[in-house]
Amino acid sequence: MIEVRRLVKLFGVKQVLRGLNFHVEPGEFVALLGPNGAGKTTFLRILASLSRPTAGSVWIGGYALPSQAATVRCRLGVVTHQPLLYGDLTAEENLRFYARLYGLEDASARITSVLELVGLLPRRADLVRTFSRGMQQRLAIGRAILHDPDVLLFDEPYTGLDQDACDMLDTVLREVAARGRTVVMTSHDLARVETLASRFDVLSRGVIAASISRHDLTGKNLLDFYREALA
């Protein structure tokens, strides 16, 4: 589903990604781990077609980035540090706008279902600019899953969420994984992702330094694996 070969990203003379290779099978849930500044957000932005690589090749669902970005975007659901919502529209109007972009027909039932899932159904008619950071993050998650995409990219999605919202996101992620969707998620919360992901990759110094499946993690915990990968 995702194939990345020799990916390089430069910001001026600073090399953030250094020939990174990355492969994800359909239906895999990969937790992308790494210290601050390792390049996780940069990498996800490239996968989301929000940033162009300096060199290397990126394929998602058989389509190349950035040349076929418009086609790829229709198959992606993305949650970044920016909620990408319209503050002067209501929660429902935001989702209806994105439903039109995704070409969803008769989207009312789907919008109601998504708002209920992320716990915002009672606030469907409220302007997004009146929402807290956590509520905006909930709606951003709803926007990402609205069109039932093949691939979901989450960049630290738990940031700004209270415990109830974190539990809601856990439910969403398990539901997505159960439906065979492909997920790549960055997170610093090792304890939480250890129960969710099927594979754990550590990004360090611009490359994938180590990778392990949940099955092969037997006998050690994720924190030990992570520390060994960074040593």
C-alpha positions in Angstrom: 0.0 0.0 0.0 2.9 2.4 0.8 6.3 2.1 -0.8 9.1 4.6 -0.1 12.6 4.3 -1.5 15.7 6.3 -0.7 13.7 9.3 0.4 15.7 12.5 1.0 14.4 15.8 2.3 16.5 18.9 2.6 15.7 22.2 4.3 18.4 24.5 2.9 21.6 22.6 3.8 20.0 20.7 6.6 19.2 17.1 5.7 16.2 15.8 7.6 15.6 12.5 5.8 18.6 10.6 4.6 17.7 7.9 2.1 14.8 6.5 4.1 13.2 3.2 3.0 9.7 2.3 4.2 7.1 -0.3 3.2 3.6 -0.9 4.5 1.3 -3.7 3.5 -2.4 -3.1 3.1 -4.1 -3.4 6.5 -1.0 -2.8 8.5 -1.0 -0.4 11.5 2.4 1.1 11.8 3.4 3.3 14.8 6.2 5.6 13.8 8.3 6.3 16.8 11.3 8.6 17.4 12.7 11.5 19.3 11.8 15.1 18.7 13.5 16.4 15.5 13.9 12.9 14.0 11.8 13.9 11.0 8.5 12.1 11.7 6.3 15.1 10.9 8.3 15.9 7.8 7.9 12.3 6.6 4.2 12.2 7.3 3.7 15.5 5.4 5.4 14.0 2.4 3.2 10.9 2.6 0.2 13.3 2.9 1.3 15.2 -0.3 1.7 18.3 1.8 5.4 18.5 1.2 7.6 17.5 -1.7 10.6 15.3 -1.3 14.0 16.4 -2.4 14.8 13.0 -3.8 13.6 9.4 -3.8 10.3 7.8 -4.7 7.0 7.6 -2.8 4.1 5.3 -3.9 0.7 5.0 -2.2 -1.9 2.6 -3.5 0.1 2.3 -6.7 0.2 6.0 -7.4 3.3 8.1 -7.3 3.9 11.3 -5.3 4.0 14.1 -6.0 3.0 13.7 -9.6 -0.3 11.9 -8.8 -1.1 13.7 -5.6 -4.7 14.6 -6.5 -5.5 10.9 -7.0 -3.7 9.9 -3.8 -5.4 12.5 -1.7 -8.8 11.0 -2.4 -7.6 7.8 -0.7 -6.1 9.4 2.3 -7.4 10.6 5.7 -4.9 12.9 7.4 -4.7 14.4 10.9 -1.8 16.8 11.4 -0.9 19.4 14.0 -3.1 21.9 12.2 -6.8 21.0 12.3 -7.5 22.2 8.8 -11.0 23.3 9.7 -13.0 26.4 8.9 -13.6 28.4 12.1 -16.6 30.4 10.7 -18.5 27.2 9.7 -20.3 24.9 12.1 -19.0 21.4 12.8 -21.6 19.9 10.4 -20.9 22.5 7.7 -17.2 21.6 7.9 -17.9 18.0 7.3 -20.5 18.7 4.6 -17.8 20.9 2.8 -15.3 18.0 2.9 -18.0 15.5 1.9 -18.5 17.5 -1.3 -14.7 17.6 -1.9 -14.6 13.8 -1.6 -17.6 13.4 -3.8 -19.8 11.7 -1.2 -23.4 11.6 -2.3 -26.2 12.0 0.2 -23.7 12.4 3.0 -26.1 13.4 5.8 -26.3 10.0 7.4 -22.5 9.6 7.3 -22.0 13.1 8.8 -24.3 12.3 11.7 -22.6 9.0 12.3 -19.2 10.5 12.3 -20.2 13.4 14.6 -21.7 10.9 17.0 -18.5 8.7 16.9 -16.3 11.6 17.8 -18.6 12.9 20.5 -19.7 16.2 18.8 -23.2 15.5 17.8 -24.7 17.9 20.4 -22.4 20.6 19.0 -23.1 20.0 15.3 -24.6 23.5 14.8 -21.9 25.4 16.7 -19.1 27.4 15.0 -15.8 25.7 15.1 -14.0 28.9 16.3 -15.9 28.4 19.6 -14.4 24.9 20.1 -11.6 24.1 22.4 -8.3 22.6 21.0 -9.5 19.2 22.0 -12.9 19.6 20.3 -11.2 20.8 17.1 -9.0 17.7 17.2 -12.1 15.5 17.6 -13.6 17.1 14.5 -10.3 16.8 12.5 -10.4 13.1 13.3 -14.0 13.0 12.1 -13.0 14.8 8.9 -10.2 12.3 8.3 -12.4 9.2 8.5 -15.5 10.8 6.8 -14.9 9.3 3.4 -13.7 5.9 4.7 -10.2 6.2 3.2 -7.9 3.4 2.4 -4.9 5.0 4.2 -5.0 7.0 7.4 -2.0 9.2 8.5 -2.1 10.5 12.1 0.6 12.9 13.4 0.5 12.8 17.2 -3.3 12.7 17.2 -3.6 12.5 21.0 -2.2 16.0 21.4 -4.7 18.2 23.2 -7.2 15.4 23.9 -8.6 14.7 27.3 -9.0 11.2 28.6 -12.5 10.7 27.2 -11.3 11.9 23.8 -8.2 9.7 23.9 -10.5 6.7 24.6 -12.7 7.8 21.6 -9.7 7.9 19.4 -8.6 4.4 20.5 -12.1 3.2 19.5 -11.8 4.9 16.1 -8.4 3.4 15.4 -9.5 -0.1 16.4 -12.5 0.2 14.2 -10.4 1.4 11.3 -7.9 -1.4 11.8 -10.7 -4.0 12.0 -11.9 -2.9 8.6 -8.5 -3.6 7.1 -7.5 0.0 6.5 -3.8 1.0 6.5 -2.7 3.3 9.3 0.6 5.1 9.9 0.7 7.1 13.2 3.4 9.0 15.0 3.2 9.1 18.8 5.3 9.6 21.9 2.8 7.6 23.9 4.4 4.2 23.8 2.1 2.5 26.3 -1.0 3.5 24.2 0.4 2.6 20.7 1.7 -0.7 22.1 -1.9 -1.9 22.3 -3.0 -0.6 18.9 -0.3 -1.0 16.3 0.7 -4.2 14.5 4.2 -2.9 13.8 6.6 -0.4 15.3 9.2 1.5 13.4 11.8 3.8 14.9 12.9 6.9 12.9 16.2 8.2 14.0 18.8 10.4 12.2 16.7 10.5 9.1 16.3 6.8 8.5 14.3 3.8 9.9 16.7 2.6 12.5 14.7 -0.4 13.6 11.4 -2.2 13.0 9.5 -4.9 14.8 6.0 -6.5 14.6 3.8 -6.8 17.7 4.1 -10.6 17.3 7.9 -10.4 17.5 7.8 -8.1 20.5 7.0 -11.0 22.7 9.5 -11.2 25.6 10.3 -7.5 25.7 8.3 -4.4 26.0 8.1 -1.6 23.5 10.1 0.8 25.7 13.0 -1.6 25.8 12.9 -2.0 22.0 12.7 1.8 21.5 15.7 2.4 23.8 17.8 -0.2 22.0 16.9 1.2 18.6 18.2 4.7 19.7 21.3 3.5 21.4 
